[in-house]
Amino acid sequence: MNDTLKLPVGIDDFKKIREAGFYYVDKTKLIEQLLQSWGEVTLFTRPRRFGKTLNMSMLKSFFEIGAEKSLFQGLYISEKEKLCAEYMGKYPVIFLSLKGVEGLHFADAQKMLMTIINNEVRRHYYLKTSDKLTVEDRKQFEKMLLNEDVNLVDSLRLLSQLLYLHYDQKVVILIDEYDVPLDKAFKNGYYQEMVSLIRGLFGQALKTNEFLQFAVLTGCLRVSKESIFTGLNNFEINSIVDIEHEEGFGFTDAEVMQMLKYYHCTERYSDIKEWYDGYHFGNADIYCPWDVINFVKKLLTDSNAKPSAFWINSSGNDLVKLFVDKADQSTKDEIERLVTGKSVTKRIRLDLTYDEIENSIDNVWSVLFTTGYLTNIGNPESGVYELVIPNREVHEVFVLQIQEWFQRSVAKEESMPEFSKTILNADAEELQKQLNVIMSRMISVLDTKAREEQKENFYHGLLLGLLRGSNPDWLIKSNRESGDGYSDILIEPENPDAGIIIEVKHAASISGLDKACENAMAQIKNRRYDETLRENGRCDILAYGIAFHKKRCRVVCERL
């Protein structure tokens, strides 16, 4: 297995992947498709971690003067000999990634943008001594090298002009993560300044640039053309709803299966499909490549490894948090439909400005769709889409954010102190009533494909949030060893003689709530969960068995 190709976790440099012996899923057909459709400026919008940067690096390696043909040996595009002869290695290339353009203030972000452009200028250092440039041209380039008296807005157009003069060939401009500066600017309060800067930069480089052969941009959101692409009549947008290039980003089912065969782990196909498949670009069924690569690498060291939320964990998931926080009762009902595996029909806007996102919950629906948290399963008509959560991984983040939202909302309840008093009073009937009222306002996520213990874990977490919100002076222990097992919840109230045990159960139906409560109480007694409390001198012990089904619960209480 010494010759086995390495898995490129986090590597998005095409040349490095091809030269250093990494596994590569061939996406070079995208080159042929771009040349066939020939848009002067093409924007690809796809969710993060779907291979946008790697594809842009691949385009650079193909088109740039001095291209190494060996990098493409054995790949799809190498079979197109006429196309390669005509286009491979024929153009000067400007390649920028704007994902590092951020800062708490506009001046900081502007400085980062200048640094990124300056680094690309330095990559073309040979222009400093080019005999194809005039003395004045070389002086201009030297100013760009030194960041002296540089017109940032005109910098890309000027660099393309100097490259054209040197090579006598128009320039290919590749701009990756074009929308990151706008996202960061919106979050930090300088959105309009950044819009103005990016509009000017792109206008000069992409609209009024006679030295441009063609340009490709990538990003997560299709930002409204009116905000930064005004006047770009040569502008084509390819988004997740378009059939053209539908397999150019992300992995297809056949590509995933080929990878699994190569690494001898086809038996885990069903796990990968459940967790990481489910995205739909155009008419294609697509997997998240970041997830697939990470999980396969994990399997190489542990064949019994369980799937993890790799894509979700690589982001703060602020969008889902915003969505859950902004949800009214109608939207909460729709979220409940989603997390129970059902679809929601929504009118989607594919182009938004960042400052419009929070204007309405409808706009948040649109952004969740375009960024991969929701996917379409129907045939959209007039902008109306049938949306579902794409897979198990994204389902996990919705459930997590719902749990956090519920615990936050519970903490704000004015009636919370009454909750702890009810527990101390051993009033099972009143506690049941209070819980049912609270449950009626929550988003239920339990009628899912989750295993029984996962459903119990949700209600367990819910109760912990209620308890901690109702009396911060109580010592609350979760899943602690006591007697012959691990009790769900042990509580030590202020009274040093008192102790409380709570065992949580999930019932498959409302009619099963009573039996589930009986089982909870029997478990408390049979496994002697009261032992730890008694060892601490707490002999006045209340035991609660609490069973849940969706938004209903049953409570029984005994004094041990």
NORDA-V206936 format. One record per backbone hydrogen bond with DSSP energy under -0.5 kcal/mol. CO is the residue of the C=O (numbers start at 0). NH is the residue of the N-H. E is the energy in kcal/mol with one decimal. If there is no record, write none. Layout:
[[CO & NH & E] [CO & NH & E]]
This chain:
[[0 & 3 & -1.6] [5 & 22 & -3.4] [6 & 8 & -1.9] [7 & 9 & -0.5] [7 & 10 & -1.2] [9 & 11 & -0.6] [11 & 13 & -0.7] [12 & 16 & -2.3] [13 & 17 & -2.3] [14 & 18 & -2.5] [15 & 19 & -2.5] [16 & 21 & -2.2] [20 & 5 & -2.6] [23 & 25 & -0.7] [26 & 29 & -1.6] [27 & 30 & -1.2] [27 & 31 & -0.9] [28 & 32 & -2.4] [29 & 33 & -2.4] [30 & 34 & -2.1] [31 & 35 & -2.1] [32 & 36 & -2.4] [33 & 37 & -2.5] [39 & 214 & -2.8] [40 & 235 & -3.1] [41 & 43 & -0.5] [41 & 216 & -3.2] [42 & 44 & -0.5] [42 & 237 & -3.5] [43 & 45 & -0.5] [43 & 218 & -1.8] [46 & 49 & -0.7] [48 & 289 & -1.2] [49 & 249 & -1.1] [50 & 54 & -2.0] [51 & 55 & -2.1] [52 & 56 & -2.3] [53 & 57 & -2.1] [54 & 58 & -2.2] [55 & 59 & -2.2] [56 & 60 & -2.3] [57 & 61 & -1.6] [58 & 62 & -2.7] [59 & 63 & -2.2] [61 & 88 & -2.6] [62 & 90 & -2.6] [63 & 66 & -1.2] [66 & 68 & -0.8] [67 & 70 & -1.6] [68 & 71 & -1.5] [69 & 72 & -1.0] [71 & 74 & -2.1] [74 & 77 & -1.0] [74 & 78 & -0.6] [75 & 78 & -1.5] [76 & 79 & -1.5] [78 & 80 & -1.4] [79 & 83 & -2.6] [80 & 84 & -2.5] [81 & 85 & -1.6] [82 & 86 & -2.3] [83 & 87 & -1.9] [86 & 89 & -1.5] [88 & 65 & -0.6] [90 & 64 & -1.9] [91 & 171 & -2.6] [92 & 94 & -0.5] [93 & 173 & -3.4] [95 & 175 & -3.4] [97 & 100 & -1.8] [99 & 101 & -1.3] [104 & 108 & -1.9] [105 & 109 & -2.9] [106 & 110 & -2.0] [107 & 111 & -2.0] [108 & 112 & -2.3] [109 & 113 & -2.2] [110 & 114 & -2.2] [111 & 115 & -2.4] [112 & 116 & -2.4] [113 & 117 & -2.6] [114 & 118 & -2.2] [115 & 119 & -1.5] [116 & 120 & -2.3] [117 & 121 & -2.4] [118 & 122 & -1.1] [119 & 123 & -0.6] [120 & 123 & -1.3] [121 & 124 & -1.4] [123 & 126 & -2.2] [124 & 127 & -2.2] [125 & 128 & -1.1] [126 & 129 & -1.0] [129 & 132 & -0.9] [133 & 137 & -2.4] [134 & 138 & -2.0] [135 & 139 & -2.3] [136 & 140 & -2.2] [137 & 141 & -2.3] [138 & 142 & -2.1] [139 & 143 & -1.8] [140 & 144 & -2.4] [141 & 145 & -2.0] [142 & 146 & -0.7] [142 & 147 & -2.6] [143 & 146 & -0.6] [146 & 148 & -0.6] [149 & 151 & -1.1] [150 & 153 & -0.7] [150 & 154 & -0.6] [151 & 154 & -1.1] [153 & 157 & -2.6] [154 & 158 & -2.5] [155 & 159 & -2.3] [156 & 160 & -1.9] [157 & 161 & -2.3] [158 & 162 & -2.3] [159 & 163 & -2.1] [160 & 164 & -2.4] [161 & 165 & -1.8] [162 & 166 & -2.6] [163 & 167 & -2.9] [169 & 91 & -0.6] [170 & 172 & -0.5] [170 & 212 & -3.4] [170 & 213 & -0.9] [171 & 93 & -2.7] [171 & 173 & -0.5] [172 & 215 & -2.2] [173 & 95 & -2.9] [173 & 175 & -0.5] [174 & 217 & -1.9] [175 & 97 & -2.8] [176 & 179 & -1.2] [178 & 182 & -2.2] [179 & 183 & -2.7] [180 & 184 & -2.1] [181 & 185 & -2.4] [182 & 186 & -2.1] [183 & 187 & -1.5] [184 & 188 & -0.7] [184 & 189 & -2.3] [185 & 188 & -0.8] [189 & 193 & -1.8] [190 & 194 & -2.8] [191 & 195 & -2.2] [192 & 196 & -1.9] [193 & 197 & -3.0] [194 & 198 & -2.7] [195 & 199 & -1.9] [196 & 200 & -2.6] [197 & 201 & -2.9] [198 & 202 & -2.1] [199 & 203 & -2.2] [200 & 204 & -2.1] [201 & 205 & -3.0] [201 & 206 & -0.7] [202 & 206 & -1.5] [202 & 207 & -1.9] [207 & 209 & -0.8] [208 & 211 & -1.4] [210 & 170 & -3.1] [213 & 172 & -2.0] [214 & 41 & -2.4] [215 & 174 & -2.5] [216 & 43 & -3.0] [217 & 177 & -2.7] [218 & 45 & -2.1] [220 & 222 & -1.4] [221 & 351 & -1.2] [223 & 226 & -1.7] [223 & 227 & -1.1] [224 & 228 & -1.6] [228 & 231 & -2.2] [230 & 232 & -1.7] [231 & 234 & -0.9] [233 & 40 & -1.7] [235 & 42 & -2.9] [236 & 238 & -0.5] [237 & 44 & -2.4] [238 & 241 & -1.5] [239 & 281 & -2.8] [242 & 245 & -1.9] [244 & 247 & -1.8] [250 & 286 & -3.1] [251 & 255 & -2.1] [252 & 256 & -2.5] [253 & 257 & -2.1] [254 & 258 & -1.8] [255 & 259 & -2.5] [256 & 260 & -2.3] [257 & 261 & -2.0] [258 & 262 & -2.0] [259 & 264 & -2.7] [260 & 263 & -1.1] [264 & 267 & -1.7] [265 & 268 & -1.9] [267 & 271 & -2.0] [268 & 272 & -2.6] [269 & 273 & -2.3] [270 & 274 & -2.3] [271 & 275 & -2.7] [272 & 276 & -1.3] [273 & 391 & -2.4] [274 & 392 & -1.2] [275 & 287 & -2.0] [278 & 285 & -3.1] [279 & 281 & -0.6] [280 & 283 & -2.5] [283 & 280 & -1.6] [283 & 285 & -0.6] [285 & 278 & -1.8] [286 & 250 & -1.8] [286 & 288 & -0.7] [287 & 291 & -2.0] [288 & 292 & -2.6] [289 & 293 & -1.9] [290 & 294 & -2.8] [291 & 295 & -2.6] [292 & 296 & -2.2] [293 & 297 & -1.8] [294 & 298 & -2.2] [295 & 299 & -1.3] [296 & 300 & -0.6] [297 & 300 & -0.9] [297 & 301 & -1.6] [301 & 304 & -2.1] [307 & 309 & -1.7] [308 & 312 & -2.1] [309 & 313 & -0.6] [310 & 313 & -1.0] [311 & 314 & -1.3] [316 & 320 & -1.7] [317 & 321 & -3.0] [318 & 322 & -2.6] [319 & 323 & -2.7] [320 & 324 & -2.5] [321 & 325 & -2.2] [322 & 326 & -0.9] [327 & 331 & -2.6] [328 & 332 & -2.0] [329 & 333 & -1.6] [330 & 334 & -2.7] [331 & 335 & -2.3] [332 & 336 & -1.7] [333 & 337 & -2.1] [334 & 338 & -2.6] [335 & 339 & -1.1] [336 & 341 & -2.8] [337 & 340 & -1.9] [343 & 345 & -0.5] [343 & 386 & -3.2] [345 & 347 & -0.5] [345 & 384 & -3.4] [347 & 349 & -0.6] [351 & 223 & -1.5] [352 & 355 & -2.2] [352 & 356 & -0.7] [353 & 356 & -0.9] [355 & 358 & -1.7] [355 & 359 & -0.5] [356 & 359 & -0.6] [359 & 363 & -1.2] [360 & 364 & -2.0] [361 & 365 & -1.7] [362 & 366 & -2.1] [363 & 367 & -2.6] [364 & 368 & -1.7] [365 & 369 & -2.2] [366 & 370 & -1.9] [367 & 372 & -1.6] [367 & 373 & -1.6] [368 & 371 & -1.1] [374 & 387 & -2.3] [377 & 379 & -0.8] [380 & 383 & -1.7] [382 & 347 & -3.2] [382 & 384 & -0.5] [383 & 380 & -1.3] [384 & 345 & -2.6] [384 & 386 & -0.8] [385 & 376 & -2.4] [385 & 377 & -0.6] [386 & 343 & -2.2] [387 & 374 & -2.7] [390 & 394 & -2.0] [391 & 395 & -1.9] [392 & 396 & -1.1] [393 & 397 & -1.8] [394 & 398 & -2.4] [395 & 399 & -2.5] [396 & 400 & -2.6] [397 & 401 & -2.3] [398 & 402 & -2.5] [399 & 403 & -2.4] [400 & 404 & -2.6] [401 & 405 & -2.7] [402 & 406 & -2.5] [403 & 407 & -2.2] [404 & 408 & -2.8] [405 & 409 & -2.6] [406 & 410 & -1.8] [407 & 411 & -0.8] [408 & 411 & -0.6] [409 & 412 & -1.5] [412 & 415 & -1.2] [414 & 417 & -0.8] [414 & 418 & -1.0] [415 & 418 & -0.9] [415 & 419 & -1.2] [416 & 420 & -1.6] [417 & 421 & -2.4] [418 & 422 & -1.7] [419 & 423 & -2.2] [420 & 424 & -1.8] [421 & 426 & -1.8] [422 & 425 & -1.4] [425 & 427 & -1.3] [426 & 430 & -2.5] [427 & 431 & -2.5] [428 & 432 & -1.9] [429 & 433 & -2.6] [430 & 434 & -2.6] [431 & 435 & -2.3] [432 & 436 & -2.0] [433 & 437 & -2.3] [434 & 438 & -3.0] [435 & 439 & -1.8] [436 & 440 & -0.6] [437 & 440 & -1.2] [438 & 441 & -1.2] [441 & 443 & -0.7] [445 & 447 & -2.2] [450 & 453 & -0.7] [450 & 454 & -1.7] [451 & 455 & -2.2] [452 & 456 & -2.0] [453 & 457 & -1.7] [454 & 458 & -1.8] [455 & 459 & -2.6] [456 & 460 & -2.6] [457 & 461 & -2.3] [458 & 462 & -2.5] [459 & 463 & -2.2] [460 & 464 & -2.2] [461 & 465 & -2.1] [462 & 466 & -2.9] [463 & 467 & -2.6] [464 & 468 & -1.7] [465 & 469 & -1.6] [466 & 470 & -1.8] [470 & 473 & -1.6] [473 & 475 & -0.8] [474 & 476 & -0.5] [474 & 491 & -2.6] [476 & 489 & -2.7] [479 & 486 & -2.0] [481 & 484 & -1.3] [484 & 481 & -3.1] [484 & 486 & -0.5] [486 & 479 & -0.7] [487 & 478 & -2.3] [488 & 501 & -2.5] [489 & 476 & -3.3] [490 & 492 & -0.6] [490 & 499 & -2.1] [491 & 474 & -2.0] [494 & 497 & -1.6] [496 & 539 & -2.7] [498 & 541 & -2.6] [499 & 490 & -2.8] [500 & 543 & -3.1] [501 & 488 & -1.7] [502 & 545 & -2.5] [504 & 547 & -2.2] [508 & 511 & -1.0] [509 & 512 & -1.8] [511 & 515 & -2.1] [512 & 516 & -2.1] [513 & 517 & -2.1] [514 & 518 & -2.4] [515 & 519 & -2.0] [516 & 520 & -2.4] [517 & 521 & -2.5] [518 & 522 & -2.1] [519 & 523 & -2.0] [520 & 524 & -2.0] [521 & 525 & -3.1] [522 & 526 & -2.1] [523 & 528 & -2.0] [524 & 527 & -1.1] [526 & 483 & -3.1] [527 & 530 & -1.7] [529 & 533 & -2.3] [530 & 534 & -2.3] [531 & 535 & -1.1] [532 & 537 & -2.5] [533 & 536 & -1.9] [536 & 538 & -0.9] [538 & 540 & -1.2] [539 & 498 & -1.9] [540 & 559 & -2.4] [541 & 500 & -2.7] [542 & 557 & -2.3] [543 & 502 & -2.5] [543 & 545 & -0.6] [544 & 555 & -2.2] [545 & 504 & -2.3] [546 & 553 & -2.3] [547 & 506 & -3.0] [548 & 551 & -2.3] [551 & 548 & -2.8] [553 & 546 & -2.4] [555 & 544 & -2.1] [557 & 542 & -3.4] [557 & 559 & -0.6]]
